[in-house]
């Protein structure tokens, strides 16, 4: 139930974005989906917490790749 509410609120936010931001938002939320199993195992009280941590983790990995390529 709580994860459905979080998903719905993020969907409402997405609809309010311009097209360019909407595409970036989709990429960002895909990062969260990459860690669905870890989020489920962690059983966060707030379902958004796991999604945000997953997005942060993927962003850190991307930053590391960019530093190495530099």
N, C-alpha and C positions, 0 to 999 in steps of 0.2 A: 504494500500500500504506500509506504513512504517513498520507495523508489519510483513508483508511478507518479506521485505528486512532484518529485524532483524532475522527472523526465518531462512532465507536462509544463512545469514552470520554465524549463530550459527551451521547450518548443515555442512557448509564447514569446520568450526573449528572441529566439531565432527569427521568428516571423517579423519582428520589429526592426531587424537589421537591414541595411542596404545589401544589394546583391554581392558586392565584393566581400563585405564582412561576413555575410552568410556562408560564403564558400570557405572562408578561413575558420569560421565557427564549426563547420562540418568536419574540417580537417582536425581541429582541436578535439572535438568529441569522439572522433575515431580513435584518437590516442587513448582515451579512457576505455573504449571497448577492447583495446588490446590487452587489458589487464583485468578482465571480468572475473576470471577465476581467483586471482589474488584478492580482489575486492570482496568476493563472496566468502572466502576463507577468513578474511579479517573481521567480517561481520561488524562493520562500523555502526554505531548508533545512528549516525546521520549518513545516509547513502551518498550525499554529495561529497563528503569527505574523501571517500575512496576514489571517486571520479577525479576530483581536483588533484589528489596526490599522483594519480596515474598520468594526468596531463603534465604535471610538473616533472615527473620522472622522465617522460618522453622528451620534454623540452631540454632537460639537462643532457640527455643522451645526444640530442641534436647539436647542442652547443659544444659538447666534447668532440663530436665528429668534425665540426667546423674548425675547431682549434687545431685538430690534428692535420686537417687538409691545408691549413694556413702555412 
